[in-house]
Structures are given as C-alpha cells and as structure tokens.
Amino acid sequence: MVEHSCDVAIVGAGPTGLSLALFLAAQGVRTAVIEQEAETVVQPRAVTLDDESLRAFATVGVLEAIRPLLLYGYGTRFYTGDGRKLAEVSANATRFGYPCRSGFSQPELVSLLARRAKDSAQTTLLFNGAALSAVDRGEDVLLEVSGSSGESSISARYVVGCDGANSTVRSQIGVTLDGSSHAQPWLIVDTINSPDDARYSRFFCGDPRPYVVVPGKGSRMRYEFMLLPGETAAEISTCRSYSGCCRVGASSGTLTSSGLPSIASIRALRSGGAADA
Ligand SMILES: Cc1cc2nc3c(=O)[nH]c(=O)nc-3n(C[C@H](O)[C@H](O)[C@H](O)COP(=O)(O)OP(=O)(O)OC[C@H]3O[C@@H](n4cnc5c(N)ncnc54)[C@H](O)[C@@H]3O)c2cc1C
C-alpha cells in the first residue's frame, strides 16, 4: 500500500477541489487531490463563469491562462415566449472589475486547472482512486483510497470533500442537504459551428416551453429546454431538429458529438443545474 502525507487531502478534482488546491498552494499548503476517474471531466457541463470566479482565478494567478478559453463578457436578455423583450442586462456590466458573465467550457477549464495544480510543488494529483473512508485519529485524518491504480492511504491534517453532488465525504460525516432541489427536468444540448454570434444569453420565459440559449467561446452554443409535463428527454431527443423546440432564437449548428438518435451532448438534468446557466 502506498502511503502519502500532506496538510490537506482534497477529495474530487472538479472545479471546487482544483481551485481549492491552487488557493492552498498559493499559501504554501501541501495538498493531495484524490480523483476517482482517470482524468478530469470530459462531458459538457457548466458554461458560464461569473465575475467573482474570475476574481478568484486572478488571485491565484491563473486568469491570464484561462482568458483565451473564455467568451469574455456577455449580456442577458429576457423574452416572453412569443419573443417580446422583457429586460436586458448589458454585456459590459461589471461589479468587481470583471464582466458579470463569461462563456466557458467546463472540461477545458478543469483540465487547465489540473495542469496548473500538477505543476505546483505543493500539490500531488492522484487519479484513478476513490476515497472510501476517512478516520479521524485526533492528530490527523487517515484517508483510505482504492481504485485501478491500487490502494493507498493518506495522512492529512484536514480532509475536504469536493466530491460533487453525491459526495462520499459528506455522507460519511453525516451532512445532509437543507432544503430541496427543483423538480423540473431539463434537456441540455450543446452545439459547435453556430452562425449565431450574439453576445447575449437569451431566456425565453413561458409558453409554450421555457428555454435558454447561451453563447460560448468560438461558435459554441448551449440550449436548455424545460421538459413539459409528461415528456421525456428521450422523446424530445428524437426530434430531427432541436429548433422545433424553440419558437424564437434557435439557430442551426453542429451537435458536439453523436449519441442519442439525432441530438448529442444531451443531458436531462434537474433544473437546479440547468437554471444556473
Ligand atoms: C449539464 C450541466 C450544466 C451545468 N451548467 C452550469 C452552468 O452553466 N453554470 C454553473 O455554475 N454550473 C453549472 N452546472 C453545475 C456545475 O457543473 C457543478 O456545479 C460543478 O461541476 C460542481 O463542481 P464540483 O467541483 O463541486 O463537483 P464536480 O464537478 O461534480 O466534481 C467532483 C469530482 O469528484 C470526483 N469524485 C466523486 N466522488 C469521489 C470519491 N469518493 N473519491 C474521489 N473522487 C470522487 C468526481 O469524479 C468529480 O470529478 C452544470 C451541471 C451540469 C451537469
């Protein structure tokens, strides 16, 4: 069994865990980041960064590396279902010196954060190992890790659970979710090669179907459609044209990968995640 020792063991190499590792490294704190997968996330996920995120990345010196990955600064428009504009937030809106909304691709960003963490002398990245248990021994915490790369144990002063929505660490320490998540399922579609160059996300509120269009770097575009009562993601995904789901504002583009019959990069998820975009 391989043994490691560090100040802080971070479970999960998502944006939270890797950002924490970079913050701690900047303070000279030694960390080990444990990730159960072989690499950082590859599926499309978050597409919008806010100004506070950019400020945080600037603080740890990674913003300039991240900037080429961003659609730096875009606005928001809200429409009725039949296309009348209700409200607009300017693309130039800033609060903390950075644009309030910038487009990005989570897999690209997380991969860059992992490379920066790997380059840090303070940080050890351990992929292919799931954290199974953490035992508080008073002086330290002993974390047991198991995966395709074998078994290891990590002695740390602190363990931080950055292991996402189904956190093992959270369940081990008995932390539960206060409140509830949203009940509506949404269908997420990402495209590339969109001819739509609007620097606005567009929220279509109401009949017949609420949906969201979010611009990304280059010619990427994110569409999010709320499923109507009784619909399933599989039913919608068999539409040959996703523009059939939109009354206003749809543009054609190339789907980012193939999967279900005609729409790829599809995620049916609970609207708590989708509504963040
Ligand atoms: C389709 C979709 C669209 C989204 N759009 C947006 C958006 O536009 N804006 C926005 O702000 N958010 C959005 N989100 C949410 C955003 O992706 C998440 O909030 C974000 O990924 C959370 O980051 P995290 O680091 O906390 O967790 P995660 O990204 O889930 O990372 C957790 C990591 O921990 C690893 N892990 C889990 N258990 C263990 C274990 N026991 N041992 C070791 N490793 C473990 C996982 O493999 C994973 O790599 C979206 C999510 C989805 C699914």
Ligand as a Chemical Component Dictionary entry (heavy atoms), coordinates in Angstrom:
data_LIG
# 
_chem_comp.id                   LIG 
_chem_comp.type                 NON-POLYMER 
_chem_comp.pdbx_formal_charge   0 
_chem_comp.three_letter_code    LIG 
# 
loop_
_chem_comp_atom.comp_id 
_chem_comp_atom.atom_id 
_chem_comp_atom.alt_atom_id 
_chem_comp_atom.type_symbol 
_chem_comp_atom.charge 
_chem_comp_atom.model_Cartn_x 
_chem_comp_atom.model_Cartn_y 
_chem_comp_atom.model_Cartn_z 
_chem_comp_atom.pdbx_ordinal 
LIG C1  C1  C 0 -25.328 19.745 -17.835 1  
LIG C2  C2  C 0 -24.845 20.637 -16.727 2  
LIG C3  C3  C 0 -24.811 22.001 -16.960 3  
LIG C4  C4  C 0 -24.363 22.866 -15.957 4  
LIG N1  N1  N 0 -24.323 24.216 -16.217 5  
LIG C5  C5  C 0 -23.819 25.061 -15.264 6  
LIG C6  C6  C 0 -23.632 26.478 -15.520 7  
LIG O1  O1  O 0 -23.895 26.967 -16.613 8  
LIG N2  N2  N 0 -23.140 27.272 -14.534 9  
LIG C7  C7  C 0 -22.768 26.736 -13.314 10 
LIG O2  O2  O 0 -22.327 27.492 -12.435 11 
LIG N3  N3  N 0 -22.905 25.400 -13.048 12 
LIG C8  C8  C 0 -23.408 24.562 -13.980 13 
LIG N4  N4  N 0 -23.512 23.225 -13.736 14 
LIG C9  C9  C 0 -23.108 22.737 -12.425 15 
LIG C10 C10 C 0 -21.595 22.559 -12.359 16 
LIG O3  O3  O 0 -21.167 21.707 -13.389 17 
LIG C11 C11 C 0 -21.290 21.988 -10.985 18 
LIG O4  O4  O 0 -21.784 22.888 -10.022 19 
LIG C12 C12 C 0 -19.804 21.793 -10.793 20 
LIG O5  O5  O 0 -19.273 20.786 -11.609 21 
LIG C13 C13 C 0 -19.554 21.418 -9.338  22 
LIG O6  O6  O 0 -18.158 21.316 -9.186  23 
LIG P1  P1  P 0 -17.551 20.432 -8.036  24 
LIG O7  O7  O 0 -16.070 20.501 -8.190  25 
LIG O8  O8  O 0 -18.152 20.850 -6.739  26 
LIG O9  O9  O 0 -18.103 18.965 -8.314  27 
LIG P2  P2  P 0 -17.892 18.040 -9.583  28 
LIG O10 O10 O 0 -17.645 18.829 -10.823 29 
LIG O11 O11 O 0 -19.031 17.080 -9.572  30 
LIG O12 O12 O 0 -16.531 17.284 -9.254  31 
LIG C14 C14 C 0 -16.468 16.294 -8.243  32 
LIG C15 C15 C 0 -15.343 15.344 -8.596  33 
LIG O13 O13 O 0 -15.197 14.425 -7.517  34 
LIG C16 C16 C 0 -14.985 13.131 -8.047  35 
LIG N5  N5  N 0 -15.399 12.181 -7.000  36 
LIG C17 C17 C 0 -16.650 11.912 -6.566  37 
LIG N6  N6  N 0 -16.614 11.024 -5.551  38 
LIG C18 C18 C 0 -15.308 10.731 -5.335  39 
LIG C19 C19 C 0 -14.631 9.876  -4.422  40 
LIG N7  N7  N 0 -15.259 9.146  -3.468  41 
LIG N8  N8  N 0 -13.273 9.793  -4.480  42 
LIG C20 C20 C 0 -12.580 10.531 -5.413  43 
LIG N9  N9  N 0 -13.190 11.342 -6.314  44 
LIG C21 C21 C 0 -14.525 11.454 -6.260  45 
LIG C22 C22 C 0 -15.819 13.102 -9.298  46 
LIG O14 O14 O 0 -15.367 12.104 -10.220 47 
LIG C23 C23 C 0 -15.609 14.516 -9.845  48 
LIG O15 O15 O 0 -14.503 14.613 -10.721 49 
LIG C24 C24 C 0 -23.965 22.337 -14.707 50 
LIG C25 C25 C 0 -24.000 20.954 -14.477 51 
LIG C26 C26 C 0 -24.427 20.111 -15.475 52 
LIG C27 C27 C 0 -24.453 18.615 -15.224 53 
# 
loop_
_chem_comp_bond.comp_id 
_chem_comp_bond.atom_id_1 
_chem_comp_bond.atom_id_2 
_chem_comp_bond.value_order 
_chem_comp_bond.pdbx_ordinal 
LIG C1  C2  SING 1  
LIG C2  C3  SING 2  
LIG C2  C26 DOUB 3  
LIG C3  C4  DOUB 4  
LIG C4  N1  SING 5  
LIG C4  C24 SING 6  
LIG N1  C5  DOUB 7  
LIG C5  C6  SING 8  
LIG C5  C8  SING 9  
LIG C6  O1  DOUB 10 
LIG C6  N2  SING 11 
LIG N2  C7  SING 12 
LIG C7  O2  DOUB 13 
LIG C7  N3  SING 14 
LIG N3  C8  DOUB 15 
LIG C8  N4  SING 16 
LIG N4  C9  SING 17 
LIG N4  C24 SING 18 
LIG C9  C10 SING 19 
LIG C10 O3  SING 20 
LIG C10 C11 SING 21 
LIG C11 O4  SING 22 
LIG C11 C12 SING 23 
LIG C12 O5  SING 24 
LIG C12 C13 SING 25 
LIG C13 O6  SING 26 
LIG O6  P1  SING 27 
LIG P1  O7  DOUB 28 
LIG P1  O8  SING 29 
LIG P1  O9  SING 30 
LIG O9  P2  SING 31 
LIG P2  O10 DOUB 32 
LIG P2  O11 SING 33 
LIG P2  O12 SING 34 
LIG O12 C14 SING 35 
LIG C14 C15 SING 36 
LIG C15 O13 SING 37 
LIG C15 C23 SING 38 
LIG O13 C16 SING 39 
LIG C16 N5  SING 40 
LIG C16 C22 SING 41 
LIG N5  C17 SING 42 
LIG N5  C21 SING 43 
LIG C17 N6  DOUB 44 
LIG N6  C18 SING 45 
LIG C18 C19 SING 46 
LIG C18 C21 DOUB 47 
LIG C19 N7  SING 48 
LIG C19 N8  DOUB 49 
LIG N8  C20 SING 50 
LIG C20 N9  DOUB 51 
LIG N9  C21 SING 52 
LIG C22 O14 SING 53 
LIG C22 C23 SING 54 
LIG C23 O15 SING 55 
LIG C24 C25 DOUB 56 
LIG C25 C26 SING 57 
LIG C26 C27 SING 58 
# 
